[in-house]
Amino acid sequence: MNHILDISSDELKLWLTTCEQPGYRAAQIQKWLFHNRADSFESMSNLPNQLKQALSKDLAIWTSKIVKHQSSSDGTEKLLLELHDGGRIECVLLRDGHRRTICISTQVGCAMGCVFCASGLDGVDRNLTTGEIIEQSLKLQSLLPDSERLSHVVVMGMGEPLANLDQLLPALDTISSEDGLGISARRITISTVGLPKAMDRLSDIQTRYHLAVSLHAPNDPLRNQLVPVNDNIGIKAILSAADRYFDTSGRRLTYEYVLLGDVNDGEKHAQELVNLLRHRNALLNVIPYNPVDGLPYKTPSRNRVARFKSVLEAGNITIRFRQRKGDDINAACGQLRRNEVVQIDMPNG
């Protein structure tokens, strides 16, 4: 059975012709899916019964099931989804004032190997399909009352988004379309560990989305330790690709920096960041580490955070310290994982 969220509007119209149905039914079906939050074809009341039966026979709205639904004291909600092949992913709904932001995944696991992140503990199984990416959005939207709508999307869940652009970009096209969820491209952010060729691809197609680069270290020796794929890339190449993206899009880039206690949170690290970013139109998003069970890293002390911040401010770097959301349900940055419980065997000593 095909996933209806995996097929384009034109493909849906073509399918409708095989059922001897007019093409305008495609718009009706999409309205039911994205605007009316239909959870079954049977509930689409303005479709003829014959069409609803054909849809139920040939196409599926949902290909995943909710294994666990958690709610945080700050209003954050997290879903653990099991896919049709048994793979598991997590996605998050965050509430902040009037904002309703979703954090979605692009892969089952992650191959980037960032040593402090839960998402890549077991490596990567596969890319998500376009439909599986969109489906997360619809499931998270269903957690909202009818009077509320999603306002922002961050592609910062499990996986490296730029390693799955062929499936991600059509999904974001649907999410940002007026016929889809209607979320402005200016309110959609794609996060990447820094893959220059893929970043250049975004520049070449003049994508409309914001780009966030997960830096995490101000020099290559340290970044090679924290982000192993950097060994074959290097910070200079990443920053050059980011500069090209800014030149093409005009969108200020965000650089993500997870602050690890006594690892990358020193005043010398802050000064190195100043040297890297002072002449760039960029926002540095600093994220005090969210602990992950079984990993040896810790949240930096308030004193080290304050000193780190003061160096950046003295260097006239535009910074933001991200407020923790959902850390009591392991829904914060770096805490999403493939399974509800993961046993990690740490080496002796």
Order of alpha helices (4+ residues) and beta strands (2+ residues): beta-alpha-alpha-alpha-beta-beta-beta-beta-beta-beta-beta-alpha-beta-alpha-beta-alpha-beta-alpha-alpha-beta-alpha-beta-alpha-beta
